[in-house]
Amino acid sequence: MSRKRGRLQVIHDILKAIQERDGKIRPTHILYKSNLSPQMMNEYLKELISKEFISENKTKRGKTYSLTYKGFEYIHKYKLIVDFVDSFGLS
């Protein structure tokens, strides 16, 4: 049975979903890709915007979200940590 995802994993999943869509994604796609409830997704998005990991863009067709430099850095450093933990068989 798989473990419940931690907060850092959820943040990574959201940022990764944005990155995979060339840095711009609509909220519905984040919802599906990150496997969160709408309420939880909105809480994470607010936090990520306030901490400048992502930016919200309003268009005629609705909202989209983009990664900032800080968001790209998070993804990169998260991968380094996961690789480090895996290399010692601690995952």
N, CA, C and O of each residue as an XYZ file, in Angstrom:
364
protein
N       0.846     -1.179      0.000
C       0.000      0.000      0.000
C       0.892      1.244      0.000
O       1.870      1.312      0.745
N       0.557      2.205     -0.821
C       1.404      3.391     -0.933
C       1.127      4.368      0.208
O       0.035      4.415      0.775
N       2.159      5.141      0.514
C       2.041      6.127      1.576
C       1.315      7.363      1.074
O       1.248      7.634     -0.125
N       0.776      8.101      2.030
C       0.156      9.379      1.715
C       1.251     10.367      1.310
O       2.324     10.395      1.914
N       0.977     11.168      0.295
C       1.973     12.143     -0.155
C       2.180     13.225      0.895
O       1.240     13.667      1.555
N       3.405     13.629      1.026
C       3.724     14.731      1.926
C       3.526     16.068      1.235
O       3.339     16.133      0.020
N       3.568     17.116      2.012
C       3.371     18.470      1.505
C       4.372     18.830      0.413
O       4.000     19.416     -0.604
N       5.639     18.483      0.619
C       6.668     18.808     -0.374
C       6.433     18.067     -1.687
O       6.695     18.604     -2.764
N       5.940     16.836     -1.596
C       5.631     16.048     -2.797
C       4.467     16.679     -3.556
O       4.495     16.755     -4.784
N       3.447     17.130     -2.833
C       2.292     17.766     -3.484
C       2.729     19.040     -4.203
O       2.327     19.286     -5.340
N       3.552     19.845     -3.537
C       4.058     21.067     -4.167
C       4.851     20.714     -5.421
O       4.701     21.364     -6.456
N       5.685     19.698     -5.335
C       6.457     19.256     -6.503
C       5.521     18.819     -7.628
O       5.742     19.164     -8.788
N       4.480     18.064     -7.291
C       3.541     17.584     -8.309
C       2.856     18.750     -9.031
O       2.680     18.711    -10.248
N       2.475     19.779     -8.283
C       1.839     20.952     -8.892
C       2.822     21.672     -9.812
O       2.495     21.990    -10.956
N       4.017     21.926     -9.310
C       5.017     22.638    -10.112
C       5.412     21.833    -11.345
O       5.593     22.394    -12.426
N       5.544     20.533    -11.183
C       5.905     19.660    -12.308
C       4.806     19.672    -13.372
O       5.095     19.675    -14.569
N       3.550     19.680    -12.932
C       2.425     19.738    -13.879
C       2.491     21.018    -14.709
O       2.230     20.999    -15.912
N       2.838     22.119    -14.066
C       2.970     23.397    -14.787
C       4.144     23.327    -15.758
O       4.033     23.763    -16.904
N       5.252     22.786    -15.306
C       6.445     22.684    -16.158
C       6.169     21.818    -17.391
O       6.617     22.147    -18.490
N       5.449     20.738    -17.219
C       5.176     19.834    -18.339
C       4.279     20.461    -19.397
O       4.235     19.988    -20.532
N       3.573     21.507    -19.041
C       2.731     22.220    -19.998
C       3.428     23.472    -20.509
O       2.776     24.489    -20.743
N       4.733     23.412    -20.683
C       5.539     24.530    -21.170
C       5.419     25.767    -20.297
O       5.485     26.896    -20.782
N       5.241     25.539    -19.008
C       5.245     26.656    -18.070
C       3.945     27.414    -17.965
O       3.880     28.391    -17.218
N       2.898     27.010    -18.680
C       1.592     27.660    -18.567
C       0.515     26.586    -18.536
O       0.481     25.692    -19.381
N      -0.369     26.695    -17.538
C      -1.394     25.672    -17.388
C      -2.657     26.279    -16.790
O      -2.594     27.244    -16.028
N      -3.776     25.717    -17.134
C      -5.056     26.152    -16.590
C      -5.341     25.382    -15.307
O      -4.830     24.278    -15.120
N      -6.155     25.955    -14.421
C      -6.419     25.315    -13.135
C      -6.970     23.892    -13.244
O      -6.614     23.030    -12.441
N      -7.819     23.644    -14.211
C      -8.402     22.308    -14.371
C      -7.322     21.261    -14.603
O      -7.396     20.161    -14.055
N      -6.337     21.589    -15.398
C      -5.262     20.640    -15.680
C      -4.397     20.407    -14.445
O      -3.927     19.293    -14.217
N      -4.188     21.448    -13.651
C      -3.445     21.269    -12.395
C      -4.216     20.320    -11.488
O      -3.631     19.439    -10.858
N      -5.516     20.502    -11.427
C      -6.370     19.671    -10.588
C      -6.229     18.196    -10.957
O      -6.057     17.349    -10.080
N      -6.300     17.890    -12.241
C      -6.189     16.495    -12.692
C      -4.785     15.939    -12.485
O      -4.620     14.822    -11.993
N      -3.785     16.710    -12.856
C      -2.401     16.221    -12.787
C      -1.908     16.047    -11.361
O      -1.135     15.130    -11.086
N      -2.343     16.918    -10.439
C      -1.847     16.848     -9.069
C      -2.710     15.984     -8.166
O      -2.337     15.714     -7.024
N      -3.869     15.547     -8.669
C      -4.753     14.648     -7.929
C      -5.143     15.226     -6.561
O      -4.992     14.573     -5.528
N      -5.647     16.465     -6.582
C      -6.084     17.136     -5.366
C      -7.559     17.513     -5.478
O      -8.116     17.574     -6.574
N      -8.176     17.762     -4.336
C      -9.530     18.305     -4.353
C      -9.435     19.773     -4.766
O      -8.379     20.387     -4.612
N     -10.508     20.337     -5.282
C     -10.462     21.756     -5.666
C     -10.072     22.668     -4.496
O      -9.313     23.619     -4.679
N     -10.584     22.383     -3.310
C     -10.264     23.204     -2.142
C      -8.780     23.133     -1.804
O      -8.148     24.163     -1.568
N      -8.223     21.935     -1.778
C      -6.798     21.774     -1.468
C      -5.934     22.422     -2.541
O      -4.934     23.071     -2.234
N      -6.321     22.245     -3.799
C      -5.555     22.849     -4.886
C      -5.515     24.368     -4.727
O      -4.456     24.981     -4.865
N      -6.667     24.974     -4.438
C      -6.720     26.428     -4.284
C      -5.851     26.907     -3.127
O      -5.218     27.958     -3.220
N      -5.815     26.143     -2.039
C      -4.963     26.508     -0.904
C      -3.487     26.466     -1.306
O      -2.721     27.376     -0.988
N      -3.101     25.405     -2.005
C      -1.709     25.298     -2.460
C      -1.369     26.402     -3.460
O      -0.292     26.992     -3.385
N      -2.268     26.684     -4.386
C      -1.999     27.724     -5.383
C      -1.818     29.090     -4.721
O      -0.922     29.848     -5.093
N      -2.663     29.402     -3.744
C      -2.528     30.683     -3.032
C      -1.164     30.773     -2.360
O      -0.496     31.805     -2.426
N      -0.759     29.690     -1.719
C       0.535     29.690     -1.043
C       1.681     29.831     -2.042
O       2.616     30.601     -1.821
N       1.604     29.081     -3.143
C       2.671     29.130     -4.138
C       2.766     30.504     -4.803
O       3.858     30.949     -5.155
N       1.642     31.167     -4.974
C       1.644     32.528     -5.527
C       2.263     33.490     -4.517
O       3.104     34.316     -4.870
N       1.841     33.377     -3.256
C       2.355     34.306     -2.237
C       3.848     34.130     -2.001
O       4.541     35.085     -1.651
N       4.347     32.908     -2.192
C       5.781     32.652     -1.996
C       6.567     32.759     -3.301
O       7.761     32.463     -3.350
N       5.875     33.186     -4.355
C       6.463     33.478     -5.666
C       7.091     32.271     -6.365
O       8.113     32.396     -7.040
N       6.465     31.096     -6.196
C       6.880     29.915     -6.946
C       6.167     29.884     -8.299
O       6.687     29.356     -9.282
N       4.961     30.465     -8.326
C       4.182     30.539     -9.559
C       3.577     31.937     -9.666
O       3.509     32.684     -8.690
N       3.145     32.263    -10.870
C       2.416     33.514    -11.062
C       1.086     33.196    -11.729
O       0.970     32.258    -12.517
N       0.093     33.999    -11.393
C      -1.240     33.827    -11.966
C      -1.419     34.839    -13.080
O      -1.134     36.024    -12.907
N      -1.888     34.371    -14.217
C      -2.103     35.234    -15.378
C      -3.582     35.180    -15.752
O      -4.143     34.100    -15.938
N      -4.202     36.339    -15.859
C      -5.612     36.383    -16.241
C      -5.716     36.735    -17.713
O      -5.156     37.734    -18.166
N      -6.435     35.910    -18.455
C      -6.634     36.127    -19.885
C      -8.126     36.186    -20.169
O      -8.943     36.010    -19.265
N      -8.476     36.430    -21.405
C      -9.883     36.437    -21.798
C     -10.521     35.069    -21.594
O     -11.721     34.965    -21.343
N      -9.710     34.026    -21.705
C     -10.212     32.648    -21.581
C     -10.156     32.125    -20.152
O     -10.518     30.974    -19.912
N      -9.714     32.937    -19.202
C      -9.639     32.512    -17.812
C      -8.234     32.642    -17.264
O      -7.401     33.361    -17.816
N      -7.980     31.945    -16.182
C      -6.679     32.012    -15.513
C      -5.731     30.947    -16.038
O      -6.140     29.845    -16.405
N      -4.462     31.303    -16.062
C      -3.412     30.309    -16.277
C      -2.348     30.565    -15.215
O      -2.278     31.644    -14.627
N      -1.534     29.560    -14.989
C      -0.456     29.662    -14.005
C       0.862     29.358    -14.687
O       0.952     28.477    -15.543
N       1.887     30.106    -14.290
C       3.222     29.950    -14.861
C       4.228     29.769    -13.741
O       4.048     30.271    -12.631
N       5.290     29.040    -14.055
C       6.382     28.890    -13.098
C       7.247     30.140    -13.091
O       7.451     30.774    -14.127
N       7.743     30.481    -11.937
C       8.735     31.545    -11.826
C      10.097     30.867    -11.713
O      10.193     29.640    -11.668
N      11.123     31.667    -11.670
C      12.473     31.122    -11.488
C      12.541     30.282    -10.214
O      13.143     29.209    -10.190
N      11.918     30.790     -9.166
C      11.913     30.086     -7.881
C      11.225     28.714     -8.006
O      11.648     27.744     -7.376
N      10.184     28.644     -8.808
C       9.487     27.376     -9.041
C      10.367     26.369     -9.761
O      10.396     25.191     -9.404
N      11.085     26.837    -10.778
C      12.018     25.960    -11.495
C      13.121     25.465    -10.565
O      13.526     24.304    -10.631
N      13.601     26.352     -9.702
C      14.645     25.978     -8.744
C      14.147     24.913     -7.775
O      14.882     23.983     -7.443
N      12.906     25.044     -7.322
C      12.326     24.058     -6.408
C      12.330     22.674     -7.056
O      12.739     21.692     -6.436
N      11.872     22.606     -8.302
C      11.836     21.318     -9.005
C      13.231     20.721     -9.096
O      13.418     19.531     -8.842
N      14.202     21.537     -9.456
C      15.576     21.065     -9.594
C      16.125     20.554     -8.255
O      16.699     19.466     -8.195
N      15.953     21.322     -7.204
C      16.501     20.931     -5.901
C      15.744     19.761     -5.294
O      16.333     18.940     -4.591
N      14.455     19.677     -5.555
C      13.670     18.540     -5.069
C      14.211     17.249     -5.682
O      14.347     16.236     -4.996
N      14.518     17.294     -6.976
C      15.068     16.116     -7.651
C      16.412     15.719     -7.050
O      16.685     14.530     -6.883
N      17.252     16.696     -6.724
C      18.536     16.396     -6.085
C      18.343     15.686     -4.748
O      19.052     14.730     -4.436
N      17.384     16.158     -3.967
C      17.120     15.537     -2.662
C      16.595     14.119     -2.834
O      17.041     13.208     -2.136
N      15.667     13.921     -3.741
C      15.118     12.576     -3.973
C      16.210     11.628     -4.455
O      16.287     10.488     -3.996
N      17.050     12.086     -5.372
C      18.152     11.253     -5.862
C      19.119     10.900     -4.732
O      19.606      9.772     -4.662
N      19.396     11.856     -3.853
C      20.286     11.627     -2.716
C      19.704     10.568     -1.781
O      20.396      9.628     -1.388
N      18.432     10.727     -1.431
C      17.765      9.775     -0.542
C      17.733      8.388     -1.178
O      18.004      7.391     -0.509
N      17.406      8.322     -2.454
C      17.371      7.036     -3.160
C      18.731      6.367     -3.209
O      18.825      5.143     -3.115
N      19.792      7.159     -3.357
C      21.128      6.586     -3.473
C      21.562      5.857     -2.198
O      22.449      5.004     -2.235
N      20.925      6.201     -1.064
C      21.248      5.529      0.187
C      20.161      4.525      0.582
O      20.179      3.984      1.687
N      19.230      4.287     -0.319
C      18.174      3.305     -0.051
C      17.229      3.725      1.069
O      16.696      2.875      1.781
N      17.022      5.012      1.226
C      16.193      5.502      2.324
C      14.764      5.841      1.903
O      13.968      6.274      2.736
N      14.432      5.656      0.657
C      13.090      6.031      0.221
C      12.066      4.985      0.546
O      10.886      5.160      0.239
